[in-house]
């Protein structure tokens, strides 16, 4: 099973980190390599440009891929979106000079739009029945209106700061993007594909969660249960030779402080809180 992942840029490090936390660390390094083995002998990573990941998967060079939804949409490849990995979030927006004549999408009828995402831009305007000229550029998109190459741009933004610095206003959001796990339709449901998806999802499910453990007098169990803000009911186990039970629960990190005080008030003791690396739901 080959997984295509970004070889550099802002998506590379968090992708490798997520795979490691999911139990798939590389075993032979990643520097200047085109591929790497993982601890699972059936899983190999291919390092390619983030924009090329969809093509590698669609063409069969890889079975699965990890890249931004913006790149997936732009490629037009027929891929199955298996899991939103939640990082690499950004927006593609339509923006134009704040002092210029373009203030709405409709103002671009007959105009020119520069972008690194011509496919996304064409779909956006087609949905609105507007047909501007799309000029594909490979960088510095925000400069094109300033040098009269385009009337507006479709570009990525995270905070909007770069647009503001260049005197551009956002007219409308075009696409919300984050990093996704994808595969080809013909491998959907394959055991290894499901194993990878489950492993990655278990890491995401554990984020922001804590494991709460305590000893509780049997007579106080119902009261303690009432105040534990867990995922479903807590797990309760007898402690041999005592009138205590061990109570375990998964709680949101933000609820831990109050939960500890609540359970101690109801008679719990020996309260222990630990981090959770993976949570298979």
N, C-alpha and C positions, 0 to 999 in steps of 0.2 A: 504494500500500500504506500503510494507516494503522495506526500503533501507538499504543495507549492506554497512557499512563504516569502514575504518581502526580504530582499537581501540587504537592504540598508534603509536609511531614512527613519522617520518618526515611528513607523509601525514595526520595525525589526525587533528592537529590544523588548517591547512589551509582549510581542508574539512569542519570542523565545522563552521569556519569563513565564508566560502562561502555560506553554507546553511543558516546561520543567515542573511547575507546580502540579500539573495534571499527571505527572509520572512519565513524561516522555522527554527527558533531557537528552541532548546530543552526546555522543560518546567520543567524537573525534574532532571537536572544534568547528568553528564556522568562518574563521578569517580566510578570505580570498578563496573560499571553496564554493563549488557549484552544488554540492550535495553533502549530506551528513547522515550517518546512521544514528539511530536512537537506541535506547536500552531495549526496545522491542525489536527483535530481528525482522519483524514483518513490516516495520514502519520506517520509511526513509524521508528525509526532508530535502526538497529542492529549493535552492535560493535563486530567486528571479526578481525582476523589477515588480513593484506592487501593481503597476498597470498591466503587466504581462501575466499575472496569476490567472485571471479568467481564461485566457487563451490556452495556457498550459493544461488547465483542467478540461476545457471543452474539447481540445484536440487529442486528449488521451495521454499526454506526456505525464500528467499527474492525475490521481484519482480524486483528491480533495484539494482545497485551497483556502488560504486565509488572506483576506485583503479587504479594502474599504468597499462599502456598498456603492460609492461613487464610481469606482473603477469597474465594478461588476455591471452596473447599469450602462456605463459608457461602452463597454465591450459588446453589449447586445447578445452575449453568449447564453445558451439555454442551460442554466445551472439551477440546482436545488439549493435554496437558502436553508441550511440546517440549523444555524444558531447565531444569534446576535451576541457577539463577544463583548460589546459594551464600551470598548475603548476606541481611541482614534476618532472621537466624535467631531463633526464639523458640519457646516452648511455650505451648499452651493447657492449663491444668491445672484440676482440680477441687480446690477448697480450702474449708476450713471453720474456724470459730473453734477455736483450740487447746484451749480449756477447755470447749467445747460438747459436745453429745451425738452429733455426727456424726463418726465416725472411719473409716467405710468407705462405699463406694458404696451398699451395701444399706441403710444407715441412712437413706437419702433416700427410701425408699418412702413416698409420701404427703407428702413434704417440699416445700420451695420452693427453686428455684435461680435466682439472678440472673445475667444474662450479656448481653454485647453480641453474642454469637454463638448465637442461639437454634437455628439450623439444625444447627450442629455439636453443640450440647448435646443436642438431641433424638436425633440419630443415635447419639451416645455412649450415652445411657441406653437407647435402643431395643435396641442390641446386647446390653445386659445385662438386658433385660426388666424394666426399672424405669421407672416413669412419674411422676416428680415434676412439680410445676407449674413451668413455665419462665416467668420474669419477664424481659422484655427491658428493659434499661436503656441509656442512651446515654453513661454516664461514671461515674467514681467507683464502679465495681463493688465494689471491696474494702470500701467502707463499708456496703454493704447488710446484711450480717449484724449489724453493730454497732448498727443502728437498727431491727432486727427486721423488715426487709423480706424477708429470705431466710435460709434455714438454711445455704446454701452458695453458692459462686459458681463459674462457669467463666470464667476470665480469662487474658489473656496475661501471661507472665512471662519475663524474660530471666535475671535473677539471683536472683529470689525475695526480694529485699530489701524491696520494697514490701509483700509479703504478710506478712513477718515483722514489719515495723513496725506493721502493723494487727492483729497477733495471730492470723494465719491460718496453718494448716498445709496443705501439699499432701497430698491424699488419693491422687490418681492422675493421671498424665498423660493428657490427652485427645487432643492432636494436636501433632505436630512440624511446624513451618512454616519455610519459607524462601521467597525470592522466585523466581518461575517465569516463564518465557516461555511463553505459551499462544496458541493460535489456534482458530478455528472448524474443525470437521471438514471443511467443504467447501473450505477453502483449503489443507489439508494437502497437501504435495507441490508446491505452486506454486513456480516458480523463485525468486521474490523472498522467499518465506517461508524456503526453504532457504538462500538467501544470507544472510539476517539471522541465522538460527540458526547457520550456519557461522562467521560473523563474530564473534558473541558467544562461541561455544564456543572459538574460537581464542584469545581473550583469556584465558578461564578456564584453558585448557590451558597457557598460557605462565606463569601465576602460579607462583612458586616454582622456576622453571627458569632456567638460565644456559647460554649458548652458549660452549663451550670450543674454542679454536683453537690449534694449535701446529705447529711443524715437527719432523719426526721422521726420523732416518736410516733408510733402507729396511731395513737389517739389524736395526733395533730395533723395527720396526713390530709384529710379533707380540707382543712383550713389552709394548709400550704398549697394544695392544688389550686385553690381559688385565686391565689395571688401570683402564681407563676405565669408570665406572659409568653408561654412557649409555643412552638410550632406543633399544634395538636396537643394531646395529653402527655404529661411527663412519663418517663419509664420508672417503674417502682420495683425494687428488688429487696427481698428479705435479707437481713443480716443475722446469720446464725447465732443463737445463744443470747440474743438481746431483744428488747422491745422496740428496736429501731428498724427503719427501712431506709435503703439508699434511694434517693430520688435524683434522676438525671433529666435535664431538659435543655433544648436548644432555644436560645433567646436572642433577640436583636441586641446588638452592642449598645445601642442607646437606652435600652431598658435595664441594663445590668445593675447600675447604681441603685435604682429604686427597688429592683427585684430582691437584691441582697438584704436590704433593710426590711422589706416586707416579709420574706421567709424567716428571717431571724426573729422578727416580732411574733411570728406564729409558732416558734419553737424549734426551728431548724438550727443545726450546728455543723461545724467542720465544712463550711461552704467553700467550694473550690471553683474557680473560673478559669477556663483554658480557651486558647484560640482553636479554631477549626480550620484545618487545611483543605478538606474536601467534604462535601455533603451530598450524598447520592439520595435523591428524593424518590 
